[in-house]
Amino acid sequence: MSEAAEDIGHADPEPSPGALASSVRGLAQGLHSSLLAEQDRWFLWLPLFVGAGIGIYFALTVEPPVWLGIALAALSIAGVAVARWREHGLAPALAVAAVAVGFAAAEVETWAVAAPVLEHQTGRVNVQGRVVDVEPLPTGRRITLEPSRVGNLPPAFLPARIRITLRGGEGVAIPGEGVSMLAQLYPPSGPAMPGAYDFQRRAYFERLGAVGYAQGPLRPLADEPPAAWRLLVARLRAAMSERIMAALPGTTGGIAAAIITGETHAIPEADAQAFRDAGLAHILVIAGLHMGLVAGIAFFAVRAGLALVPWVALRFNTKKGAALAALLVTFGYMLLSGATVSSRRSFFMTTLVLLAILADRLSLSARALAWAALAIMLANPYAATTAGFQMSFAAVAGLVAFYETFRERIGSWYSDAGVARRWGLHLLAIVFTTVVSTVATTPFTVFHFNRYAVYSVAANIVAVPITGFWVLPWAMLSCALMPFGLERAALAPMGWGIDVIAEVARIVTSWPGAAQLVPSMPVWGLMLLGFGGFWLCAWRRRWRLIGLAPIAAGYLTLLLPQPPDVLIDGESHLMAVRAADGSYLVSNGERSRFAEDTWARRGAVGRGASWPQTGTSADGTLSCDREGCLYRASGRVVALELSPAALGEDCARADLLVTPVLARGECPGKPAIDRFDTWRNGSYAIWLGADDMTTESVRDWRGERPWVPPRGPDRRALSTAAAGRPAGPAP
């Protein structure tokens, strides 16, 4: 920060108006001079503005006309041209244009991926289609089809893709082959409560129009599979995953498949949760750690091999040859991993580094990260809203900023260091990397998953070196040996390392308080944290410390959320009320583990007990009989009815009626949430207060968007529904 800005801290305790104005001018001049001094960093803000435009689009509750984003982008780009011609206001014009381009890109992607969505649950129907993906599960398989037939559904209303779970003995599916089966299908499910994870939106952008379970064996169709490269890659991934899990059964094989092919669904949930609670989930996701190590191993192995051939070493630049080989290896690894957001980001940055070696130029890591973010956001704007994208880029941005700041100091530690000191510094680097990446990703971990891994540094100190120096080299060797059927020779020692890492995860999660539940902060709190973190990472001068203010404000928003007092799932089968100790008492009706876990996690209270079938709860807030319950909190009474018989009796004494049956007009003048409301609006959250009662549904939170199923008499063509009678609640 400039001297003018720093001098403000030494102003008189009671400044006069003139002195105060002078101080403000001095601060403004200091900020302006710092801004001009860091013009080479302005480019780094471009992805932030593009992301802001994407965020604005997804925050809307009404779908804008498709021409709006394109028109705004065209006008703003014209404004950039005018600003450049006039040589004035170019930076603000570029910022506005970036926001408009991000908005337009998100709107165009939403329009481009639109596909039919199944509107209501089916019975057993005949499903025919071509397998495009196969995912191993702890028990069975999950396949994704491009259907050619679903029961009697007309071709114009067929979903683009269907995901079906095979529970075990239904048969073997191979990507690219046509299959037929009996299956029961469902529309993609909505959020378990307002603000929670929205699978319906994710399914919309994956063009996934239905999910379900096989009800009979797979039958192959006699047709010629196409030779599309995507299907060939999917077939290779599936075959490799099968061979890996055949050589390493159980959890070990599931983790090995995750590291090599990116297939994480074969890991048992208990072990996957242990990795998350220990802060080791990044080892299961192919990202910067894996891509960087694979590129490094390939680079040094090829260069060392070329150096052993004197005729080649004396005539060719082995460094460039090794860089080219590493580029090909990492490209293959990205395809093999399924080209996820994190692997694409890592491949893009690794490519820039390797291209810099080929061009004899230095690579600018911060710029490489910015280019990677821009490329992914413009190609797939929806990805910017996902936890994987946000955490991946936050971790790398934090590491780049940290090592840019302390590069010279760390370099001086390595100069003239002996072997023991170098190993100690390598261990210290792992600690630094873990701490920085954990701090950078914590806001997104808390927002999306409501969990914080307390002992992640301790777990990573052990697990990361094993992954880099043992597991990944054996993984690469197993891939090289697989065409010859010799992969077991490398997978066995790889499995030893995986077993050690898994044991580390189990030990760390057994420590007291290993994983802390944290309530969900508001979206604007996450925005404050993201902006402050970006400000801290983007600049080099001392004024970067200004970013600590919005970071502190963002964390303070964790104190604001108030968990709902009453929750109702989207099928009206499950209800929960908040007990005096903050936990949720859950109804004894049809249970939904996913909904219960989501409610408890977002309220940071853990899973509660079932409420009493008859009698009164221990805290006295809930009294039940066989017809229903009465819940009392904040001077309010909510009737939770299980049958129509109790509606009339509780009308007079309840402030709100909640029932899984149709109750239209049963209680005139009293607010009610019945089966029709949950069918139309999804899950409900209710906050009770002495002076008011706030009710919010999933539809209130999401609005009328293309991925939200139209319901009720005002249905519009926001998304293409499957043919058949209109869906609705059964009488």
N, C-alpha and C positions, 0 to 999 in steps of 0.2 A: 504494500500500500504506500502511496506517496506521502511525503512529509506533511503536505497540507492536510491530508486525511488523518494522519497520526496525531497531529498537534491538537485535534479536537478534544482528545482525552485530557489535555492540560488546561482547558478553559476555566475561567473563574467559577466558583460555586454558584453565584447568583449573577449570571451574565445579563447585561443590558440587551434591549431589543436589537440594537445595532450589532453587538458582539455575537448574539445568537444568529442573526442573518449572515454575518461573516463566516461563522462556523459552518452553517449549512452550505454556503457557497464553497467553502474550502473542502467539505466532504464531497460535494458534487464534482468539483474539479479533480479531486483525488480519484474518484471512481471513473471519471471520464478518461483521465490519463492512464489508469490501469487498463481500461477497456481498449484504448488505442495501442497500448504496449503489447497487447496479446492478440493482435489481429490474426496471427497464424492459428489461433485456436477457435476463431469464429465458426469455422466449418463444422466443428464438433456439435454445434447447436442445431444443425440442420435436421438430424434424425429426431431430436427432441420435438421440434415444431411439426414434423411429419407425424410423429406419434401423437401429438396433441390433437391434430386433425382427425386421426383415427379414433382417439378417445372421445372426441365430441360426437362423432357419428354414432358410436355404440352407446353413448349415454342418453341419446334421444329416446323418448317414449312413443314417438310417432314417426313412421317411415317417411322421409322426405322424397319428393319426386326425383326420379333418377337423373334428370337433366340438371338438377340444382348443383351437385358437386362438380360436374363437368364445366358448367357455366362459371362457377366461382373460380375453379382452377384456371380456366382460360382468361378470365378477367385479371386475376392476380398475376399471371405470367405476363400479360400485356403491361401491367403496372411495373413489373421488373424491367421490361424493355424500356419503358418511358423513363424510369429512374436512372437507368444506366446512360440513356441518351442525354439526360439533363445533368448527369453526374452529381445527383443529390438524392439522398434517401434510399440508396440501394439496399442497405442492410435491413431496414424495416420492411421494404417491399419483398425481399427474399423470405423473411420470416412469415409474412402473411401468405405468400405463395406456397411455402412449404406446408402450412396448416391446411390450405385449400386443397393441395395435391393429396395430402393424407386423407382428408375427408372424401375426396372424389374416388381415390383408390379403394377405400373401404366400401363405398356405395356401389362401385362397379363390380367388385368381387361378390358382394351380396346378390347382385342381379345375375352375375355369371354362373354362380353355383346353384341357383334355384332348381329344385327338383321335387317331384311328388313325394309326399309324406303320408304314410298310413294314418288313417284318421281314428280308427278304433281297433280294439283287440279282435283278433280272429279266433275261430275254432281251429281244429286240425285242417290245414289246407295243404294242397300239393304245391310245392315250390320247386321250380326248375331255374337253373342259371349256371353261370360260369364262375368258378372259384377264382378270386383275385388275391386272396390273402389267407394264410393259415397261421394262427397264433397258438402255441402250446400253453396249456393251463396246468396247474398242479394235478388236476384230474380231468382228462379229456382234452378237447381242442375247441377253438372258436374260429369259425370261418366267415369270411366276407364274400358275398355273392353279388354279381351283377345279374339280376333276375331276368328271365325271359317269360316267366309265368308265375303268378301267385293266385291260386284258386281261380275264381271267375272274374278277377279284376281286369278291366279293359287295358290294353297295352298303353294307352295314353296316361294311365294313372299308376303305372308300375313305378315303385321307388327306384332310384338309380342304383342304390346299394342296400343290401340287407345283411345284418350280422346275426349269425345263428350259432348257439353253443351246442356242441356235441358232448354229451355227458360221459361217453366212454366207449360203448360197443357199437356205435352206429356205422363205423367204417373209416376209411382213410381218404382224405381229400388232398388233392394236389393242385396248386395254382395253375390256372390255364385250362383245366378240364371241366367239362360240363357234368353236373350232377342233378339228381332229382331226389326229393325226400318229402315226408310229411312233417310239418312243423306248425307250432303255434306262435303267432307273431303279435307284437305289441308296438304301439307308437313309441318313439324315444320319450323318456320320462322327463318331466319338468323339475325345477328346483324343489328341494325338500322344504324350503322356507324362503321368504323374501331376502335377497342378498346372498343366497347360497350358490354353490356351483351349479351352473346351467348346462346340463348335458344336452338338452334340446338344441341349444345354440351351437354347441360343438358338433352335434350330429348334422345340423343343417349345413355347416361349412365343410363337413366331410362327405356331404351328399348321402348321408345314411338315413334312409327313410323308414326303417323298421328294424327291430331287434326281436330275438325270440329263441326258442329251444326246439331241437329236433325231436320228433315224436316217433321216429322209425329209422330204419337203416338207410344209408346213402346208396343210391343206385346210379352208376355211371351212365352218361348219355353218349351214344355213339356219334360223336362229331369230331372234327379236326380242330385241336387247340391252336389258337393264333400264336404267332411267334413274336408278339410285342415284347419289347425289351423290358418293360415294367413287369410283365408276367414272368419272364425268364429270371429276372432278379428275385421276384417273390418266390419262385420255385427253388432257386438256389438257397435263399434264406431259410425256407422251410426245411429243405433237405439237410442243410448244415445244422440247424437247430435239433432235428431228429437225431443226427449222428452224435452231436455233442451230448445230448441227454441220454442217449443209449450208453455212451462211454462213462458218463458221470451222472448217475441217477439221483433223484431227490433234489434237495435244496442246492447242492453243489452244482449240478447240471443246469438248474434254472439260472443261477448267477453266472455261470460260464456262458450260457446262451445270451444273457443280457449284455455281457461284456463284448462278445464277438458279433452277434447279429442284432442286438438291440431288442430282443424279445424278452420283456420283463414280466409277462403275465404268468410264466411258469413258476415263479418264485412263490412259495407259500406265504399267505398274508402275514402270518406271525413273524416270519423272518424278514419280510419286506418292511414291516413296522419297526422291527429292531434296528434295521439299517437307518430308517428315518429318524428314530429317537436317539440314535448314536451320532447323528450328523454325517452318516456315510452314504446317504442316498445318492450322492453324485457319482459314486463308484458304479452304481447300477445303470446310469444313464450315460450314453456315449456323448461326450462333450469335449471341452478343451483339454482336460487331463488326458483322456484316451487319445484324442487326435494328435495332440502335441507329442506324447510319448511314442506313438506309432510312427509319426513322421521322423522324430529324432532317431529311433531305433533303425528305421529303414535307411535314413540318410547316412548314418555312421557305418552301418553294416555294408552298404553298397560301396561307400568310399573306401572302407578298409579292404574290401574284396578287390576293387580296382587297383588299389595301391600294391597289391600282391602280384599284379601282372605288369612287369617292367615295360613291355612294349606299349601297353595302354597308358600307364602312368606317365611315361616320358613324352607321349604325343598328344594327349588329350587332357582337358581340364576336368579332373575327377570330381572336383567340388560341384561343378555344374551338372555333371552326369548323375551324381548322387542326389542332387536337388530335384532333377527331373524324375528319377526313379521314386523318390519320396512323394512327389506330387501324384504320380500314378497310383501308388499304394494308398495314400490318404483318400483319393477319389474313389477307389474301390471300396475302402472302408466306409465312406459316407453312404454309398449305395447299399452296401451290405447292412448298414444300421437302420435302413428305412428312410434315410434322408430326413430325419426329424429336425425341428428348429434348432436345437442345440448342436447337432452334428453339422448342419449346414453353416451355422455361424462359425463353428470351429474350423471347418474346411475352408471357408472363405478367408479367414485370417491366416491360416496356415499357408494357403495358396499365395497370399500377398507376400509373406515372408520368403517363401521358396522362389517366387518370381523375382523378388529383390536380389536374391543370390544369383539367379540366372542373368540378371541385368547389371550385376556389379553395383548395386545401389543399396543404401540403407533402408530398412523398412520402418515406417512411422506407425507404431503400434496403436496409438490413439486414433489416427486416421483410418487405419485398417479396421478397427472396431466400428467406427462411424460408417464406413462404406459397407461393412457387413450388415449393420442394422438397417441402413437404407435399402439395400438389396432385398432383404427378407421382408421388410415392411411394405415395400412397393409390390413385390411379387405375391405376398400373402398377408394382407393387412390384418386379418383376424388373428394371426399369430401374435401380434403385439399385445393382445388382451390376455394371453395365456401365462400361467405361472412359469412354465419352462422358459419362454422368451425373456420375461422380466428378470428372473433369477440368473439366467445364464449371462445376460449382458451386464447386469449389476455386478456380478462377481468379477468378470473380466475387467470392467471399467474401474472397479476399486483396485484390482491388482496392477493395472497399467499405471494408474495415478500414483499408487504407493511406490512402485519401483522407479517411476520417473523422478519422484521427489528424492528418493534415498539411493539412487543408483550409484552415485559417486562415493557415498559413504560406505555402502556395502562392498563396492569394488575395492576400496582401500583395505577393508578387512581381509579380503582374499589375497592381497599382494604379499608375497613372501611367506605365505602360510604353509605350514607343514601338513602332512597327511592327517594327523589327528585333528588339527584345527580345521582343516577343510571339511572333514566329516562332521565336526561340530557345527560348522557354518551351514552345511547342507541341512542338518536337523533344524537349525534355527530358521532357515528359509522355509521349511515345511510349516513350522509354527507360525511364521509371519503370514504365509500364504493362507493357512487355515483361518487365522484370526481375521485377516482382511476380508476374505471371501465370506466368512460367517457374518461379519458386521455388515457387509454390503447387501447380503441377501436376507438378513433378518426381517426387515419390514415386509418383504414379499412373502416370506415363510409364515409370518404371523398373520398377514392378511388372508392368504389363501388356505392355510392349513391349521391355523390357531395353535401351533405347537412350536416350542423352542427347545433345541437340543443343548442342554447345559454343558455336557462334557464332550462336545464335538472336537475340541482341540486335542484332548487326550486320545480320543479314538483315531483321529487322522494322523497323529504322529506315528502310530504303529501301522495303520492300514495303507496310507499313501505310499510309503517306500516299498511295502510288499507288493502293492499293485504295480508300481512302476518298474521295479527291478526284478520281479519274479513272475507275477501273473501275466502281464502283457507280453513279455518276450516269449513265454511258452504259448500264449494264445496265437501270436503271429506264426510261430513254428507249426502249430497244429493246423492252421489254415494252409500252410505250404505243403504239409504232409497229407492233407485230406484227399487230394486227387489220387493218391497212391494207396489209400486205405490204411495209412499208418498213423492216423491222428491220435490214437490212444496213447502212443509213446510220449506225446507232448501234453495231452489233456490230463494225464494222471498227475504229473508234477504241478500243473496249473491248478488242479483240484486241491492239492495240499495247501497251496497259498490261499485259495478261496476259503477253505475250511478254517484257516487261522483268522482271516478277516471276519468271517461270520461269527467265530467265537469271540473275537474282540467286540463285535456289535452286541452280542448277548451279554457279555460281562459288563460293558459300560451301561447298558440299559437296566441292569439289575442294581446299579448304584442308586442311592436315595435321590429322588427328585430329578432323575435323568432327563425327563421330558416334561416341560411345564406347559399346561394349557393356558392360552392367552385369548381374551375375547376379541372379536372382530372389530377393528377400527373402522370409522367411516371412510368412504372412498376419498373424500377430500383430505383426510389425514394421510393416506398413502400418497396422494399427490404432493403434499407438503414434503414428505420424506423423500420421495423420488426427486423432486426439484432441488432440495437441499443437497442430497447426495450427488446429483449431477453437477451442481455448482461447485462443490468441493473437488470433484474429479476433473472438471473441464479446464479450470484455470491453474496457472503455475504460481502467480504472485500471492502475497499474503492476504489479499482481499478474498481469496477463496474461502477463508475462515468465516465469511459472512454466511456461508451455507449451513453452519452449525445452528443458526437461529431457526430456520424452517424445520430442520431435523428435530430439534428439541420440541417445537410446537407440534410436529406430527406425532411424536411419541406421547405427548400429553393427551392427544385425542383418544388414547386407549382408556382413559378414565371416563369417557363420555358414554359409551354404549350401555344401554340398559336392556338386559335380556327380556324377551317377551314373557308375559305371565301365563298366557295360554297359547298353545300351538295345535294346529289341525292339519293333517296331511291332505294331499290332493285327492285322495279317494274317500275321505271321511271315515276311514276305518281306524285310524290311530289318532289319539289326542294326548296331550301332555299339559300339566299345570305346574307352576313353579312353587316349590315348597318353601317353608320359612328359611331353611338353610341354603336356598339358592339352587338346589338340585331339582330335577324334573321328575314328577310322578307320572308314569306312563299308563295309559289305559290297557285293559286286558283283552282288547279286541285283536284283530288281525295285526300281527307285529311286522314292523319293517326295520330291519337292522340298519339299513342305510339312513332312513329318516331319523331314527333314534340317535345314531352316532353324530349325524349332522347337527341336530338340535343341541346335544350335550357339548359338542366340540365348539360350536360358535358361541355358546354361552359360557364356555370355559368352566363347566361344572361337572363334567364326567357323566356317565350314564346313570340314571336314577333307577329307583325301584318301581315295581308295578303298584298302581294305586289299589286300595282295598275293594274287593267285590261288594262287601257290605261292611258297614261300620264307618268309623272316622279315622283319618290318617293320624299319625303320631303328633303332628304339629297342629292338628285341629283345623287346617284350612280346607279339607276335603271330606265331605260326608256322603256316603254312597248307600244305595240299595240296589235291588236287581233291575230296576227300571232306569237308573241313571245316578248322577252325582251332582252335588252343589259345591261350587268352589267359591270361597270367600277370601278377598284380598283388597286392601286399600278402600275398605268400606263398600265394595261392590260384590254382587252375587252373580255368578255365571252358572247357568243350568246346562249340564253336559248330559243330554238325554240319549239313551240307548234304544228306546222304543217310543212309538207314537202315544202310548197310553199316558206317559208322564207329562206330555206337553201342556195340557190344560191345567194340571195341578200346579206347575211351576211358573206359569205365565205371570201371575201376580207378583211373585216375590223375586224374580230374576231380572237383572238389568240387561242380560244377553242370553239368548238361547243358542246352543250348539248341538246339532243332531245329525246323525248319518242317514236319516230318512228325509223324505220330502215333507216340508213343513210350511208350504206356501199358505199364508193367511191363517195359520192356526193360532197365532198370537198377535192380533192386530195392534199396531202401535208400538210393538217391542222389536228391537233389532234381533235378527236371527241369521245364523249361518247354517244352511242345510246342505243336503247332498247336491242339489242343483248349483249352489254357489261354488262349492269346491270343484265340481265338474267344469264349471265355466271359468273360474278364476284361479284354480290351483290351490296350493297350500295357503293357510292364513296364519298370521301372527297378531296377537292382541296384547296391548299394554293397558293395564287398569290403573286409574288414578282417582283420587278423591273428587276431583273437579271434572275430569273428562275420561273418555275411553277411546283409545286409538286402535283402529283396525287396519291392517295392511295385508293385501293378498299378493301372490306372485304376479298376477296380471297387473295390479297397481304399480308394482315395482318395474316390470319389464315393459309395460305398455303394449301397443299394437305394432309388432315388428314382424318381419317375414318368418322368423323362426318360432313365433308364438302361434299355436294352433287357434284358428278362429272358432269362436263359440257363440251360441245363442242366436237370437233373431237378427242381430246386426252383423252376421258373418259376412266378411268380404274376402276377396281373393288375395289375401296377404301371403298365403302359401298354397300350393296345389295339394288338395286333399285326395285321398284314395276314393274310388267310387264306392257306391253302396248307400244304404240309408244313413241319414245324418246321425252322428254319434250323440249320445246323450245319456243321462242317468236312467237306469232301469227303474220302473215304478216301484 
